[in-house]
């Protein structure tokens, strides 16, 4: 049976608390964000905040998890094109669009994770990146197996990192430079795969 502390924690809405954390971080900067200030902003006990977000990195993880959820929820109409490269582009753009409301803050979160004094964040980041790339390929229904799939995963990782860097550096609201980089890199990647491996098959639902 849940005790009083459990009942209080259950009353805190994680999505709402994340929204407040992002709002506060935009105001004061990520490096000045404190859980105590978040608790005050949310009007809940500090212990309730810490039960959901024990540190600032947990807030960052929740933000990236929300963007990944947007990828998994990609509407079917965006996946109707028979060209898997087009589907992949649309899926990756959906991820960037999910991150775009807090683009500068997203960059600050990534820099904080990569800080030399935070080596405990590095390995989880590698797993998160791998999970993200697999999600892109899965949602976009990019066909491939064995060595072909391995090449797609390696290429998808490089594509994701290059696109993310362009996205973070693009000051325009709709990040056209990042969109163009993604489209050009995808075209090059498809051409490379066709030269060194089996043709990238045109397919609908598998």
CNS distance restraints for C-alpha pairs under 8 A (distance, minus, plus):
assign (resid   2 and name CA) (resid   6 and name CA) 5.45 0.50 0.50
assign (resid   2 and name CA) (resid   7 and name CA) 6.42 0.50 0.50
assign (resid   3 and name CA) (resid   7 and name CA) 6.33 0.50 0.50
assign (resid   4 and name CA) (resid   8 and name CA) 6.31 0.50 0.50
assign (resid   5 and name CA) (resid   9 and name CA) 6.24 0.50 0.50
assign (resid   5 and name CA) (resid  48 and name CA) 7.90 0.50 0.50
assign (resid   6 and name CA) (resid  10 and name CA) 6.14 0.50 0.50
assign (resid   7 and name CA) (resid  11 and name CA) 6.49 0.50 0.50
assign (resid   8 and name CA) (resid  12 and name CA) 7.01 0.50 0.50
assign (resid   8 and name CA) (resid  48 and name CA) 6.81 0.50 0.50
assign (resid   9 and name CA) (resid  48 and name CA) 4.95 0.50 0.50
assign (resid   9 and name CA) (resid  49 and name CA) 7.86 0.50 0.50
assign (resid   9 and name CA) (resid  51 and name CA) 7.01 0.50 0.50
assign (resid   9 and name CA) (resid  52 and name CA) 7.90 0.50 0.50
assign (resid  12 and name CA) (resid  16 and name CA) 8.00 0.50 0.50
assign (resid  12 and name CA) (resid  17 and name CA) 7.30 0.50 0.50
assign (resid  12 and name CA) (resid  44 and name CA) 7.66 0.50 0.50
assign (resid  12 and name CA) (resid  48 and name CA) 7.11 0.50 0.50
assign (resid  12 and name CA) (resid  49 and name CA) 7.92 0.50 0.50
assign (resid  13 and name CA) (resid  17 and name CA) 6.07 0.50 0.50
assign (resid  14 and name CA) (resid  18 and name CA) 6.05 0.50 0.50
assign (resid  14 and name CA) (resid  52 and name CA) 6.97 0.50 0.50
assign (resid  15 and name CA) (resid  19 and name CA) 6.21 0.50 0.50
assign (resid  16 and name CA) (resid  20 and name CA) 6.27 0.50 0.50
assign (resid  17 and name CA) (resid  21 and name CA) 6.12 0.50 0.50
assign (resid  17 and name CA) (resid  42 and name CA) 6.83 0.50 0.50
assign (resid  17 and name CA) (resid  49 and name CA) 7.88 0.50 0.50
assign (resid  18 and name CA) (resid  22 and name CA) 6.18 0.50 0.50
assign (resid  18 and name CA) (resid  59 and name CA) 6.70 0.50 0.50
assign (resid  18 and name CA) (resid  62 and name CA) 7.33 0.50 0.50
assign (resid  18 and name CA) (resid  63 and name CA) 7.40 0.50 0.50
assign (resid  19 and name CA) (resid  23 and name CA) 6.12 0.50 0.50
assign (resid  20 and name CA) (resid  24 and name CA) 6.05 0.50 0.50
assign (resid  20 and name CA) (resid  38 and name CA) 7.10 0.50 0.50
assign (resid  20 and name CA) (resid  41 and name CA) 7.26 0.50 0.50
assign (resid  20 and name CA) (resid  42 and name CA) 6.97 0.50 0.50
assign (resid  21 and name CA) (resid  25 and name CA) 6.01 0.50 0.50
assign (resid  21 and name CA) (resid  33 and name CA) 7.98 0.50 0.50
assign (resid  21 and name CA) (resid  38 and name CA) 6.13 0.50 0.50
assign (resid  21 and name CA) (resid  59 and name CA) 7.37 0.50 0.50
assign (resid  22 and name CA) (resid  26 and name CA) 6.12 0.50 0.50
assign (resid  22 and name CA) (resid 102 and name CA) 7.76 0.50 0.50
assign (resid  23 and name CA) (resid  27 and name CA) 6.53 0.50 0.50
assign (resid  24 and name CA) (resid  28 and name CA) 6.25 0.50 0.50
assign (resid  24 and name CA) (resid  29 and name CA) 7.78 0.50 0.50
assign (resid  24 and name CA) (resid  33 and name CA) 7.02 0.50 0.50
assign (resid  24 and name CA) (resid  38 and name CA) 7.24 0.50 0.50
assign (resid  25 and name CA) (resid  29 and name CA) 4.81 0.50 0.50
assign (resid  25 and name CA) (resid  30 and name CA) 4.94 0.50 0.50
assign (resid  25 and name CA) (resid  32 and name CA) 7.48 0.50 0.50
assign (resid  25 and name CA) (resid  33 and name CA) 5.62 0.50 0.50
assign (resid  25 and name CA) (resid 105 and name CA) 7.57 0.50 0.50
assign (resid  26 and name CA) (resid  30 and name CA) 7.29 0.50 0.50
assign (resid  26 and name CA) (resid 102 and name CA) 7.96 0.50 0.50
assign (resid  26 and name CA) (resid 105 and name CA) 6.87 0.50 0.50
assign (resid  28 and name CA) (resid  32 and name CA) 5.84 0.50 0.50
assign (resid  28 and name CA) (resid  33 and name CA) 6.54 0.50 0.50
assign (resid  29 and name CA) (resid  33 and name CA) 6.38 0.50 0.50
assign (resid  29 and name CA) (resid 105 and name CA) 7.94 0.50 0.50
assign (resid  30 and name CA) (resid 105 and name CA) 7.12 0.50 0.50
assign (resid  30 and name CA) (resid 108 and name CA) 6.83 0.50 0.50
assign (resid  30 and name CA) (resid 109 and name CA) 7.40 0.50 0.50
assign (resid  33 and name CA) (resid  37 and name CA) 7.32 0.50 0.50
assign (resid  33 and name CA) (resid  38 and name CA) 7.77 0.50 0.50
assign (resid  33 and name CA) (resid  56 and name CA) 7.53 0.50 0.50
assign (resid  34 and name CA) (resid  38 and name CA) 6.40 0.50 0.50
assign (resid  34 and name CA) (resid  56 and name CA) 7.75 0.50 0.50
assign (resid  35 and name CA) (resid  39 and name CA) 6.11 0.50 0.50
assign (resid  35 and name CA) (resid  46 and name CA) 7.03 0.50 0.50
assign (resid  35 and name CA) (resid  49 and name CA) 6.93 0.50 0.50
assign (resid  35 and name CA) (resid  50 and name CA) 7.19 0.50 0.50
assign (resid  35 and name CA) (resid  55 and name CA) 7.34 0.50 0.50
assign (resid  35 and name CA) (resid  56 and name CA) 7.70 0.50 0.50
assign (resid  36 and name CA) (resid  40 and name CA) 6.29 0.50 0.50
assign (resid  36 and name CA) (resid  46 and name CA) 5.91 0.50 0.50
assign (resid  37 and name CA) (resid  41 and name CA) 6.12 0.50 0.50
assign (resid  38 and name CA) (resid  42 and name CA) 6.04 0.50 0.50
assign (resid  38 and name CA) (resid  49 and name CA) 7.60 0.50 0.50
assign (resid  39 and name CA) (resid  43 and name CA) 5.84 0.50 0.50
assign (resid  39 and name CA) (resid  44 and name CA) 5.32 0.50 0.50
assign (resid  39 and name CA) (resid  45 and name CA) 6.01 0.50 0.50
assign (resid  39 and name CA) (resid  46 and name CA) 5.14 0.50 0.50
assign (resid  39 and name CA) (resid  48 and name CA) 7.99 0.50 0.50
assign (resid  39 and name CA) (resid  49 and name CA) 6.08 0.50 0.50
assign (resid  40 and name CA) (resid  44 and name CA) 6.65 0.50 0.50
assign (resid  40 and name CA) (resid  45 and name CA) 7.84 0.50 0.50
assign (resid  40 and name CA) (resid  46 and name CA) 7.87 0.50 0.50
assign (resid  44 and name CA) (resid  48 and name CA) 6.67 0.50 0.50
assign (resid  44 and name CA) (resid  49 and name CA) 7.33 0.50 0.50
assign (resid  45 and name CA) (resid  49 and name CA) 6.82 0.50 0.50
assign (resid  46 and name CA) (resid  50 and name CA) 6.21 0.50 0.50
assign (resid  47 and name CA) (resid  51 and name CA) 6.08 0.50 0.50
assign (resid  48 and name CA) (resid  52 and name CA) 6.75 0.50 0.50
assign (resid  49 and name CA) (resid  53 and name CA) 5.86 0.50 0.50
assign (resid  49 and name CA) (resid  54 and name CA) 7.34 0.50 0.50
assign (resid  50 and name CA) (resid  54 and name CA) 4.28 0.50 0.50
assign (resid  50 and name CA) (resid  55 and name CA) 7.16 0.50 0.50
assign (resid  53 and name CA) (resid  58 and name CA) 5.27 0.50 0.50
assign (resid  53 and name CA) (resid  59 and name CA) 5.96 0.50 0.50
assign (resid  54 and name CA) (resid  58 and name CA) 6.43 0.50 0.50
assign (resid  55 and name CA) (resid  59 and name CA) 6.97 0.50 0.50
assign (resid  56 and name CA) (resid  60 and name CA) 6.51 0.50 0.50
assign (resid  57 and name CA) (resid  61 and name CA) 6.14 0.50 0.50
assign (resid  57 and name CA) (resid 109 and name CA) 7.71 0.50 0.50
assign (resid  57 and name CA) (resid 113 and name CA) 7.45 0.50 0.50
assign (resid  58 and name CA) (resid  62 and name CA) 6.15 0.50 0.50
assign (resid  59 and name CA) (resid  63 and name CA) 6.30 0.50 0.50
assign (resid  60 and name CA) (resid  64 and name CA) 6.33 0.50 0.50
assign (resid  60 and name CA) (resid 106 and name CA) 7.93 0.50 0.50
assign (resid  60 and name CA) (resid 109 and name CA) 6.02 0.50 0.50
assign (resid  61 and name CA) (resid  65 and name CA) 6.00 0.50 0.50
assign (resid  62 and name CA) (resid  66 and name CA) 6.17 0.50 0.50
assign (resid  63 and name CA) (resid  67 and name CA) 6.58 0.50 0.50
assign (resid  64 and name CA) (resid  68 and name CA) 6.26 0.50 0.50
assign (resid  64 and name CA) (resid  99 and name CA) 7.86 0.50 0.50
assign (resid  65 and name CA) (resid  69 and name CA) 6.17 0.50 0.50
assign (resid  66 and name CA) (resid  70 and name CA) 6.48 0.50 0.50
assign (resid  66 and name CA) (resid  98 and name CA) 7.85 0.50 0.50
assign (resid  67 and name CA) (resid  71 and name CA) 6.64 0.50 0.50
assign (resid  67 and name CA) (resid  95 and name CA) 5.71 0.50 0.50
assign (resid  67 and name CA) (resid  96 and name CA) 7.92 0.50 0.50
assign (resid  67 and name CA) (resid  98 and name CA) 5.19 0.50 0.50
assign (resid  67 and name CA) (resid  99 and name CA) 6.19 0.50 0.50
assign (resid  68 and name CA) (resid  72 and name CA) 6.53 0.50 0.50
assign (resid  68 and name CA) (resid  95 and name CA) 6.69 0.50 0.50
assign (resid  68 and name CA) (resid 132 and name CA) 7.00 0.50 0.50
assign (resid  69 and name CA) (resid  73 and name CA) 6.19 0.50 0.50
assign (resid  70 and name CA) (resid  74 and name CA) 6.32 0.50 0.50
assign (resid  70 and name CA) (resid  94 and name CA) 6.98 0.50 0.50
assign (resid  70 and name CA) (resid  95 and name CA) 6.54 0.50 0.50
assign (resid  70 and name CA) (resid  98 and name CA) 6.63 0.50 0.50
assign (resid  71 and name CA) (resid  91 and name CA) 6.25 0.50 0.50
assign (resid  71 and name CA) (resid  92 and name CA) 7.58 0.50 0.50
assign (resid  71 and name CA) (resid  94 and name CA) 6.21 0.50 0.50
assign (resid  71 and name CA) (resid  95 and name CA) 5.69 0.50 0.50
assign (resid  71 and name CA) (resid 135 and name CA) 7.43 0.50 0.50
assign (resid  71 and name CA) (resid 136 and name CA) 7.31 0.50 0.50
assign (resid  71 and name CA) (resid 139 and name CA) 7.39 0.50 0.50
assign (resid  72 and name CA) (resid 135 and name CA) 7.23 0.50 0.50
assign (resid  72 and name CA) (resid 139 and name CA) 6.46 0.50 0.50
assign (resid  74 and name CA) (resid  78 and name CA) 7.01 0.50 0.50
assign (resid  74 and name CA) (resid  79 and name CA) 7.88 0.50 0.50
assign (resid  74 and name CA) (resid  91 and name CA) 6.78 0.50 0.50
assign (resid  74 and name CA) (resid  94 and name CA) 7.23 0.50 0.50
assign (resid  74 and name CA) (resid 139 and name CA) 7.60 0.50 0.50
assign (resid  75 and name CA) (resid  79 and name CA) 7.18 0.50 0.50
assign (resid  76 and name CA) (resid  80 and name CA) 6.57 0.50 0.50
assign (resid  78 and name CA) (resid  87 and name CA) 6.90 0.50 0.50
assign (resid  78 and name CA) (resid  90 and name CA) 6.58 0.50 0.50
assign (resid  78 and name CA) (resid  91 and name CA) 7.81 0.50 0.50
assign (resid  79 and name CA) (resid  87 and name CA) 5.36 0.50 0.50
assign (resid  79 and name CA) (resid  90 and name CA) 7.76 0.50 0.50
assign (resid  79 and name CA) (resid 140 and name CA) 6.56 0.50 0.50
assign (resid  80 and name CA) (resid  87 and name CA) 7.65 0.50 0.50
assign (resid  80 and name CA) (resid 204 and name CA) 7.21 0.50 0.50
assign (resid  81 and name CA) (resid  86 and name CA) 6.76 0.50 0.50
assign (resid  81 and name CA) (resid  87 and name CA) 6.40 0.50 0.50
assign (resid  81 and name CA) (resid 204 and name CA) 7.43 0.50 0.50
assign (resid  82 and name CA) (resid  87 and name CA) 7.93 0.50 0.50
assign (resid  82 and name CA) (resid 202 and name CA) 5.80 0.50 0.50
assign (resid  82 and name CA) (resid 203 and name CA) 5.29 0.50 0.50
assign (resid  82 and name CA) (resid 204 and name CA) 5.22 0.50 0.50
assign (resid  83 and name CA) (resid  87 and name CA) 6.53 0.50 0.50
assign (resid  83 and name CA) (resid 202 and name CA) 5.28 0.50 0.50
assign (resid  83 and name CA) (resid 203 and name CA) 6.59 0.50 0.50
assign (resid  83 and name CA) (resid 204 and name CA) 7.93 0.50 0.50
assign (resid  84 and name CA) (resid  88 and name CA) 6.03 0.50 0.50
assign (resid  84 and name CA) (resid 140 and name CA) 6.55 0.50 0.50
assign (resid  84 and name CA) (resid 141 and name CA) 6.84 0.50 0.50
assign (resid  84 and name CA) (resid 142 and name CA) 5.37 0.50 0.50
assign (resid  84 and name CA) (resid 143 and name CA) 7.80 0.50 0.50
assign (resid  84 and name CA) (resid 200 and name CA) 7.98 0.50 0.50
assign (resid  84 and name CA) (resid 201 and name CA) 7.69 0.50 0.50
assign (resid  84 and name CA) (resid 202 and name CA) 6.42 0.50 0.50
assign (resid  84 and name CA) (resid 203 and name CA) 6.84 0.50 0.50
assign (resid  85 and name CA) (resid  89 and name CA) 6.16 0.50 0.50
assign (resid  85 and name CA) (resid 142 and name CA) 7.68 0.50 0.50
assign (resid  85 and name CA) (resid 186 and name CA) 6.83 0.50 0.50
assign (resid  85 and name CA) (resid 187 and name CA) 7.96 0.50 0.50
assign (resid  85 and name CA) (resid 190 and name CA) 7.47 0.50 0.50
assign (resid  86 and name CA) (resid  90 and name CA) 6.31 0.50 0.50
assign (resid  87 and name CA) (resid  91 and name CA) 6.21 0.50 0.50
assign (resid  87 and name CA) (resid 140 and name CA) 5.11 0.50 0.50
assign (resid  87 and name CA) (resid 141 and name CA) 7.80 0.50 0.50
assign (resid  88 and name CA) (resid  92 and name CA) 6.15 0.50 0.50
assign (resid  88 and name CA) (resid 136 and name CA) 6.52 0.50 0.50
assign (resid  88 and name CA) (resid 137 and name CA) 6.81 0.50 0.50
assign (resid  88 and name CA) (resid 140 and name CA) 5.01 0.50 0.50
assign (resid  88 and name CA) (resid 142 and name CA) 7.41 0.50 0.50
assign (resid  89 and name CA) (resid  93 and name CA) 6.12 0.50 0.50
assign (resid  89 and name CA) (resid 182 and name CA) 7.10 0.50 0.50
assign (resid  89 and name CA) (resid 183 and name CA) 6.97 0.50 0.50
assign (resid  89 and name CA) (resid 186 and name CA) 7.59 0.50 0.50
assign (resid  90 and name CA) (resid  94 and name CA) 6.18 0.50 0.50
assign (resid  91 and name CA) (resid  95 and name CA) 6.63 0.50 0.50
assign (resid  91 and name CA) (resid 136 and name CA) 6.29 0.50 0.50
assign (resid  91 and name CA) (resid 139 and name CA) 7.21 0.50 0.50
assign (resid  91 and name CA) (resid 140 and name CA) 6.37 0.50 0.50
assign (resid  92 and name CA) (resid  96 and name CA) 6.50 0.50 0.50
assign (resid  92 and name CA) (resid 136 and name CA) 6.58 0.50 0.50
assign (resid  93 and name CA) (resid  97 and name CA) 6.03 0.50 0.50
assign (resid  93 and name CA) (resid 179 and name CA) 7.47 0.50 0.50
assign (resid  94 and name CA) (resid  98 and name CA) 6.23 0.50 0.50
assign (resid  95 and name CA) (resid  99 and name CA) 6.52 0.50 0.50
assign (resid  96 and name CA) (resid 100 and name CA) 5.98 0.50 0.50
assign (resid  96 and name CA) (resid 164 and name CA) 7.90 0.50 0.50
assign (resid  96 and name CA) (resid 167 and name CA) 7.49 0.50 0.50
assign (resid  97 and name CA) (resid 101 and name CA) 7.68 0.50 0.50
assign (resid  99 and name CA) (resid 103 and name CA) 6.00 0.50 0.50
assign (resid  99 and name CA) (resid 106 and name CA) 7.09 0.50 0.50
assign (resid 100 and name CA) (resid 173 and name CA) 7.88 0.50 0.50
assign (resid 102 and name CA) (resid 106 and name CA) 5.98 0.50 0.50
assign (resid 103 and name CA) (resid 107 and name CA) 6.46 0.50 0.50
assign (resid 103 and name CA) (resid 168 and name CA) 6.41 0.50 0.50
assign (resid 104 and name CA) (resid 108 and name CA) 6.36 0.50 0.50
assign (resid 104 and name CA) (resid 168 and name CA) 6.90 0.50 0.50
assign (resid 105 and name CA) (resid 109 and name CA) 6.18 0.50 0.50
assign (resid 106 and name CA) (resid 110 and name CA) 6.38 0.50 0.50
assign (resid 107 and name CA) (resid 111 and name CA) 6.19 0.50 0.50
assign (resid 107 and name CA) (resid 168 and name CA) 6.34 0.50 0.50
assign (resid 108 and name CA) (resid 112 and name CA) 6.10 0.50 0.50
assign (resid 109 and name CA) (resid 113 and name CA) 6.32 0.50 0.50
assign (resid 110 and name CA) (resid 114 and name CA) 6.30 0.50 0.50
assign (resid 111 and name CA) (resid 115 and name CA) 6.14 0.50 0.50
assign (resid 112 and name CA) (resid 118 and name CA) 7.75 0.50 0.50
assign (resid 113 and name CA) (resid 118 and name CA) 6.32 0.50 0.50
assign (resid 113 and name CA) (resid 121 and name CA) 5.67 0.50 0.50
assign (resid 113 and name CA) (resid 122 and name CA) 6.98 0.50 0.50
assign (resid 114 and name CA) (resid 118 and name CA) 6.57 0.50 0.50
assign (resid 114 and name CA) (resid 119 and name CA) 7.44 0.50 0.50
assign (resid 114 and name CA) (resid 121 and name CA) 7.20 0.50 0.50
assign (resid 114 and name CA) (resid 122 and name CA) 6.62 0.50 0.50
assign (resid 115 and name CA) (resid 119 and name CA) 7.52 0.50 0.50
assign (resid 118 and name CA) (resid 122 and name CA) 7.38 0.50 0.50
assign (resid 119 and name CA) (resid 123 and name CA) 7.75 0.50 0.50
assign (resid 120 and name CA) (resid 124 and name CA) 7.67 0.50 0.50
assign (resid 121 and name CA) (resid 125 and name CA) 6.23 0.50 0.50
assign (resid 122 and name CA) (resid 126 and name CA) 6.59 0.50 0.50
assign (resid 123 and name CA) (resid 127 and name CA) 6.60 0.50 0.50
assign (resid 124 and name CA) (resid 128 and name CA) 6.10 0.50 0.50
assign (resid 125 and name CA) (resid 129 and name CA) 6.04 0.50 0.50
assign (resid 126 and name CA) (resid 130 and name CA) 6.22 0.50 0.50
assign (resid 127 and name CA) (resid 131 and name CA) 6.11 0.50 0.50
assign (resid 128 and name CA) (resid 132 and name CA) 6.12 0.50 0.50
assign (resid 129 and name CA) (resid 133 and name CA) 6.24 0.50 0.50
assign (resid 129 and name CA) (resid 157 and name CA) 7.35 0.50 0.50
assign (resid 130 and name CA) (resid 134 and name CA) 6.19 0.50 0.50
assign (resid 130 and name CA) (resid 157 and name CA) 7.31 0.50 0.50
assign (resid 131 and name CA) (resid 135 and name CA) 6.16 0.50 0.50
assign (resid 132 and name CA) (resid 136 and name CA) 6.30 0.50 0.50
assign (resid 133 and name CA) (resid 137 and name CA) 6.38 0.50 0.50
assign (resid 133 and name CA) (resid 153 and name CA) 6.72 0.50 0.50
assign (resid 133 and name CA) (resid 156 and name CA) 6.01 0.50 0.50
assign (resid 133 and name CA) (resid 157 and name CA) 6.14 0.50 0.50
assign (resid 133 and name CA) (resid 160 and name CA) 7.40 0.50 0.50
assign (resid 134 and name CA) (resid 138 and name CA) 5.96 0.50 0.50
assign (resid 134 and name CA) (resid 153 and name CA) 7.17 0.50 0.50
assign (resid 135 and name CA) (resid 139 and name CA) 5.85 0.50 0.50
assign (resid 136 and name CA) (resid 140 and name CA) 5.98 0.50 0.50
assign (resid 137 and name CA) (resid 141 and name CA) 5.91 0.50 0.50
assign (resid 137 and name CA) (resid 142 and name CA) 5.30 0.50 0.50
assign (resid 138 and name CA) (resid 142 and name CA) 6.55 0.50 0.50
assign (resid 141 and name CA) (resid 204 and name CA) 7.93 0.50 0.50
assign (resid 141 and name CA) (resid 205 and name CA) 7.03 0.50 0.50
assign (resid 141 and name CA) (resid 206 and name CA) 7.24 0.50 0.50
assign (resid 143 and name CA) (resid 149 and name CA) 7.93 0.50 0.50
assign (resid 143 and name CA) (resid 200 and name CA) 7.46 0.50 0.50
assign (resid 143 and name CA) (resid 201 and name CA) 6.84 0.50 0.50
assign (resid 143 and name CA) (resid 203 and name CA) 7.68 0.50 0.50
assign (resid 143 and name CA) (resid 206 and name CA) 7.98 0.50 0.50
assign (resid 144 and name CA) (resid 148 and name CA) 5.58 0.50 0.50
assign (resid 144 and name CA) (resid 149 and name CA) 4.80 0.50 0.50
assign (resid 144 and name CA) (resid 152 and name CA) 7.82 0.50 0.50
assign (resid 144 and name CA) (resid 200 and name CA) 7.98 0.50 0.50
assign (resid 145 and name CA) (resid 149 and name CA) 4.58 0.50 0.50
assign (resid 145 and name CA) (resid 150 and name CA) 7.55 0.50 0.50
assign (resid 146 and name CA) (resid 150 and name CA) 6.34 0.50 0.50
assign (resid 147 and name CA) (resid 151 and name CA) 6.24 0.50 0.50
assign (resid 148 and name CA) (resid 152 and name CA) 6.29 0.50 0.50
assign (resid 148 and name CA) (resid 197 and name CA) 6.62 0.50 0.50
assign (resid 148 and name CA) (resid 198 and name CA) 7.14 0.50 0.50
assign (resid 149 and name CA) (resid 153 and name CA) 6.15 0.50 0.50
assign (resid 150 and name CA) (resid 154 and name CA) 6.26 0.50 0.50
assign (resid 151 and name CA) (resid 155 and name CA) 5.97 0.50 0.50
assign (resid 151 and name CA) (resid 193 and name CA) 7.86 0.50 0.50
assign (resid 152 and name CA) (resid 156 and name CA) 5.69 0.50 0.50
assign (resid 153 and name CA) (resid 157 and name CA) 6.08 0.50 0.50
assign (resid 154 and name CA) (resid 158 and name CA) 6.47 0.50 0.50
assign (resid 155 and name CA) (resid 159 and name CA) 5.97 0.50 0.50
assign (resid 155 and name CA) (resid 189 and name CA) 7.05 0.50 0.50
assign (resid 156 and name CA) (resid 160 and name CA) 5.95 0.50 0.50
assign (resid 157 and name CA) (resid 161 and name CA) 6.30 0.50 0.50
assign (resid 158 and name CA) (resid 162 and name CA) 6.14 0.50 0.50
assign (resid 159 and name CA) (resid 163 and name CA) 5.98 0.50 0.50
assign (resid 159 and name CA) (resid 182 and name CA) 7.27 0.50 0.50
assign (resid 159 and name CA) (resid 185 and name CA) 6.83 0.50 0.50
assign (resid 159 and name CA) (resid 186 and name CA) 7.56 0.50 0.50
assign (resid 160 and name CA) (resid 164 and name CA) 5.95 0.50 0.50
assign (resid 161 and name CA) (resid 165 and name CA) 6.18 0.50 0.50
assign (resid 162 and name CA) (resid 166 and name CA) 6.33 0.50 0.50
assign (resid 162 and name CA) (resid 181 and name CA) 7.99 0.50 0.50
assign (resid 163 and name CA) (resid 167 and name CA) 6.03 0.50 0.50
assign (resid 163 and name CA) (resid 178 and name CA) 5.88 0.50 0.50
assign (resid 163 and name CA) (resid 179 and name CA) 7.88 0.50 0.50
assign (resid 163 and name CA) (resid 181 and name CA) 6.47 0.50 0.50
assign (resid 163 and name CA) (resid 182 and name CA) 5.71 0.50 0.50
assign (resid 164 and name CA) (resid 168 and name CA) 6.15 0.50 0.50
assign (resid 164 and name CA) (resid 178 and name CA) 7.66 0.50 0.50
assign (resid 165 and name CA) (resid 169 and name CA) 6.23 0.50 0.50
assign (resid 166 and name CA) (resid 170 and name CA) 5.97 0.50 0.50
assign (resid 166 and name CA) (resid 177 and name CA) 6.73 0.50 0.50
assign (resid 166 and name CA) (resid 178 and name CA) 4.80 0.50 0.50
assign (resid 166 and name CA) (resid 181 and name CA) 7.17 0.50 0.50
assign (resid 167 and name CA) (resid 175 and name CA) 6.15 0.50 0.50
assign (resid 167 and name CA) (resid 177 and name CA) 7.42 0.50 0.50
assign (resid 167 and name CA) (resid 178 and name CA) 4.86 0.50 0.50
assign (resid 167 and name CA) (resid 179 and name CA) 7.99 0.50 0.50
assign (resid 170 and name CA) (resid 175 and name CA) 5.41 0.50 0.50
assign (resid 170 and name CA) (resid 176 and name CA) 7.53 0.50 0.50
assign (resid 170 and name CA) (resid 177 and name CA) 6.19 0.50 0.50
assign (resid 170 and name CA) (resid 178 and name CA) 6.66 0.50 0.50
assign (resid 171 and name CA) (resid 175 and name CA) 6.73 0.50 0.50
assign (resid 172 and name CA) (resid 176 and name CA) 6.94 0.50 0.50
assign (resid 175 and name CA) (resid 179 and name CA) 6.44 0.50 0.50
assign (resid 176 and name CA) (resid 180 and name CA) 6.08 0.50 0.50
assign (resid 177 and name CA) (resid 181 and name CA) 6.09 0.50 0.50
assign (resid 178 and name CA) (resid 182 and name CA) 6.10 0.50 0.50
assign (resid 179 and name CA) (resid 183 and name CA) 6.25 0.50 0.50
assign (resid 180 and name CA) (resid 184 and name CA) 6.13 0.50 0.50
assign (resid 181 and name CA) (resid 185 and name CA) 5.96 0.50 0.50
assign (resid 182 and name CA) (resid 186 and name CA) 5.98 0.50 0.50
assign (resid 183 and name CA) (resid 187 and name CA) 6.29 0.50 0.50
assign (resid 184 and name CA) (resid 188 and name CA) 6.32 0.50 0.50
assign (resid 185 and name CA) (resid 189 and name CA) 6.04 0.50 0.50
assign (resid 186 and name CA) (resid 190 and name CA) 6.10 0.50 0.50
assign (resid 187 and name CA) (resid 191 and name CA) 6.24 0.50 0.50
assign (resid 188 and name CA) (resid 192 and name CA) 6.16 0.50 0.50
assign (resid 189 and name CA) (resid 193 and name CA) 6.17 0.50 0.50
assign (resid 190 and name CA) (resid 194 and name CA) 6.21 0.50 0.50
assign (resid 190 and name CA) (resid 200 and name CA) 7.08 0.50 0.50
assign (resid 191 and name CA) (resid 195 and name CA) 6.43 0.50 0.50
assign (resid 192 and name CA) (resid 196 and name CA) 6.32 0.50 0.50
assign (resid 193 and name CA) (resid 197 and name CA) 5.35 0.50 0.50
assign (resid 193 and name CA) (resid 198 and name CA) 7.14 0.50 0.50
assign (resid 193 and name CA) (resid 199 and name CA) 6.97 0.50 0.50
assign (resid 193 and name CA) (resid 200 and name CA) 7.10 0.50 0.50
assign (resid 194 and name CA) (resid 198 and name CA) 6.12 0.50 0.50
assign (resid 194 and name CA) (resid 199 and name CA) 4.84 0.50 0.50
assign (resid 194 and name CA) (resid 200 and name CA) 6.48 0.50 0.50
